[in-house]
Amino acid sequence: MPKPVEDVAVVGGYAYVAAHEAGLRVIDVSNPASPREVGSYNTPGNAIGIAISGGYAYVAVHVHGLRVIDISNPTSPAEAGFLDTRAAFSVAVAGNYAYVASGYDGLWVVDVSNPTSLVEVGFYDTSGEAYSVAAAGNYAYVADNYGGLRAIDISNPASPVEVGFCDAPKQARDVTVVGSYAYVADWLSGLRAIDISDPTSPVEVAFCDTPGEAYGVAAAGNYLYVAEGRGGVTILRFLPGRNELYLPIVLQGW
């Protein structure tokens, strides 16, 4: 596998990997003990974020914008459409819209109802550098590097508006949403758990100063997986009733 690996999404027995300088890589993980690459598509720039919806992979390709890759045949992915968003660090897809974290260009809302002809329909200029985005219901949650977590109402895609904010001590680099909580990888200040049950008033309820620099976070089951660069992966568990994040397992150098 070409390195570095920036992001991954798993759907239907395949892992779709944003492999920075090597574009999109498709890995058959139907047998987790023996993963194998079965397809690839070399994007024009650095692939750093990915989301899957329908038969398409939506890839954030830094200065080359948003690329839509047809993965209906995982062994032969092919580009179906693209949009120049000036920058693209992360992408989330919900329904007919893609939400692109575009760095200093804020949050873009893109109509992807026709994946071969993408159309920008809305935009919100976040205060800092929009680094990651997660969509849940009528809201997009943006990890805004230097600007904390921003809750953006996207019920009207043509006119997104910020409705809530929670500061982060350092640099919010990634966000994932599970139920009524947003989990923010905040670089040197570890992982922050933020209650978003009221998106107009998000509030931090717990944090864990992870051993390394928290760059990314993913959730599965009752566990949170924090990517820490050279520090490997740290596995955390959050107990909402006690508002506590703790370290059941630390995988150094994983």
C-alpha positions, 0 to 999 in steps of 0.5 A, a space after each residue: 500500500 502506498 503511503 501515507 494513507 490519509 483516510 479510509 471508508 469501508 463498505 460492502 467488503 471493500 475498504 476505499 483508501 485515500 492514499 495521498 500521492 497514490 489516489 484511491 486504492 480499493 482493498 478487498 477486506 472480505 477476509 480481514 486476515 488477508 486483505 488485497 488490493 483489487 483496484 485503484 484510480 490515480 487522482 490528479 493530486 493528493 487524496 486526503 479525504 473520502 466518503 462513499 455514497 451509492 456506487 460512488 467514492 467522493 474524494 477530497 483531493 486538496 488543491 484539485 477539489 472534489 472528485 467523484 469516482 464510479 466504484 460500481 465495479 470496484 476492480 476498475 474505478 473511473 472518474 465520473 465528475 469533479 468540482 473545483 472547490 479550490 481546496 478540499 480536505 474532507 468530504 461528507 455525503 448525505 442525500 443529494 449533497 456533499 459537504 466539503 471542508 475547504 480550508 480557508 475557503 470554509 464549507 462548500 455545499 455541493 449538489 451531487 444528485 447527478 454525480 457527473 455534473 456537480 454544482 455548488 449550491 451553498 457556502 459558509 465562510 468559517 472563522 478559521 480553516 475548515 479541516 474536517 466535516 461530518 453531517 448529521 440530520 440538518 447539521 454539518 459539524 466542522 472541525 475548524 482548525 484554529 476555530 473549534 467545532 462549528 455547528 452549521 444549519 444545512 436545512 436550506 443547502 443554498 444558505 447554510 448558517 452557523 448556529 452553534 460553536 464550541 471552542 477547542 484548546 488547540 487545533 481541531 483536525 477531525 470530527 466524527 458524530 455518533 448520536 448526540 455527541 461529536 468527537 473532535 481530534 484536537 491535535 496537541 490537546 487530544 480527543 474532546 467529547 462534545 454534547 451536540 444534543 442542542 446544536 445551538 449550544 454545543 458543550 464539551 463534556 469530557 476529554 482525554 489527553 492522548 499520548 500522541 498528537 490527535 490527527 483523526 478519529 473514527 468510531 465503531 461500536 463502543 470504541 473511538 479510534 484516534 490516529 496519532 501520527 507517529 504515536 500509532 492508534 489509541 483506542 478510547 471508550 466514552 461513558 456518556 452517563 459519567 461524561 468520561 473518556 478513558 483508555 482501555 487500550 493503547 496500540 503504540 506504533 500500530 
